Amino acid sequence: MNEPLPEVLRARIHDGGPRLEGAGFTLEVFDSSERAEKKSFGVYVEKNGRGFYLTVWNSGEVQVSTIDYEVDPSPCEKYLSDVRADWLGAEFEKLVDWVTGSGSQG
């Protein structure tokens, strides 16, 4: 099944968001307007001065921006096209690990 990336990320946030917020993470979600030609869904996750924006489009594109406010207030950005849903789930977990300081930056 090749579910659109916005739906995959939305489900991941729906399932794991309360756990993250309970652990002290800031979590904000962003949805494209219904009129947008390319539908997107994004999330910002932050804790203790580290954070990431993860934006996905129904076209299979992904934008990842990581930021460590204590090291450099400028985000480190990565753009990918033709991303698969299984990669997205693994990347989200790697980013959460990085925010907590237990993983390396993607």
C-alpha positions as CSV (number, residue, x, y, z in Angstrom):
1,M,0.0,0.0,0.0
2,N,1.4,3.4,-1.0
3,E,-0.4,5.8,1.3
4,P,0.2,9.5,0.8
5,L,3.0,10.8,3.1
6,P,0.8,13.5,4.7
7,E,-1.6,10.7,5.9
8,V,1.3,8.5,7.1
9,L,2.8,11.4,9.2
10,R,-0.6,12.5,10.5
11,A,-1.2,8.9,11.8
12,R,2.2,8.8,13.4
13,I,1.6,12.1,15.2
14,H,-1.9,11.0,16.2
15,D,-0.5,7.7,17.7
16,G,2.7,9.0,19.2
17,G,2.0,12.7,19.9
18,P,0.5,12.3,23.3
19,R,3.5,10.3,24.4
20,L,5.9,13.0,23.2
21,E,3.9,15.8,24.8
22,G,3.8,13.8,28.1
23,A,7.6,13.5,27.9
24,G,7.9,17.3,27.7
25,F,8.2,17.8,24.0
26,T,6.7,20.8,22.2
27,L,4.6,19.5,19.3
28,E,2.9,21.7,16.7
29,V,1.2,20.5,13.5
30,F,0.7,22.4,10.2
31,D,-1.8,21.5,7.5
32,S,-1.9,22.9,4.0
33,S,-5.1,24.6,2.9
34,E,-7.7,22.5,1.2
35,R,-7.2,24.6,-1.9
36,A,-3.5,23.9,-2.1
37,E,-2.5,22.1,-5.3
38,K,0.1,20.0,-3.5
39,K,-1.3,18.8,-0.1
40,S,1.2,18.9,2.8
41,F,1.3,18.2,6.4
42,G,4.1,19.2,8.8
43,V,5.1,18.9,12.4
44,Y,7.5,20.8,14.6
45,V,9.0,18.9,17.5
46,E,11.3,20.5,20.1
47,K,12.7,19.8,23.5
48,N,15.5,21.4,25.5
49,G,16.7,23.7,22.7
50,R,16.8,21.1,19.9
51,G,14.0,20.7,17.4
52,F,13.0,19.7,13.9
53,Y,10.4,20.6,11.3
54,L,9.3,17.7,9.1
55,T,7.1,18.6,6.1
56,V,5.7,16.1,3.7
57,W,3.7,16.5,0.5
58,N,1.3,14.1,-1.2
59,S,3.8,14.2,-4.2
60,G,6.3,12.2,-2.1
61,E,8.5,15.1,-1.3
62,V,9.9,15.7,2.2
63,Q,11.7,18.7,3.8
64,V,13.6,18.1,7.0
65,S,14.9,21.0,9.0
66,T,16.9,20.4,12.2
67,I,18.0,23.0,14.6
68,D,20.1,23.1,17.8
69,Y,19.6,26.6,19.2
70,E,22.6,26.2,21.5
71,V,25.0,25.3,18.7
72,D,23.7,27.3,15.7
73,P,20.3,29.1,15.4
74,S,20.3,28.4,11.6
75,P,18.5,25.2,10.6
76,C,20.2,22.4,8.8
77,E,17.9,21.5,5.9
78,K,17.5,18.4,3.7
79,Y,15.1,18.0,0.8
80,L,14.2,14.6,-0.6
81,S,11.9,13.6,-3.4
82,D,10.1,10.3,-4.0
83,V,10.2,9.2,-0.4
84,R,8.5,6.0,0.7
85,A,6.3,5.7,3.8
86,D,8.5,3.1,5.6
87,W,11.5,5.6,5.4
88,L,9.3,8.3,6.8
89,G,8.5,6.4,10.0
90,A,12.1,5.5,10.6
91,E,13.3,9.1,9.9
92,F,10.7,10.5,12.4
93,E,12.0,8.2,15.1
94,K,15.7,9.1,14.3
95,L,14.7,12.8,14.6
96,V,13.0,12.3,17.9
97,D,16.1,10.4,19.2
98,W,18.3,13.3,18.0
99,V,16.2,15.9,19.8
100,T,16.6,13.9,23.0
101,G,20.3,13.7,22.5
102,S,20.4,10.0,22.1
103,G,20.8,9.8,18.3
104,S,22.8,11.5,15.5
105,Q,21.4,14.1,13.3
106,G,19.8,12.7,10.1
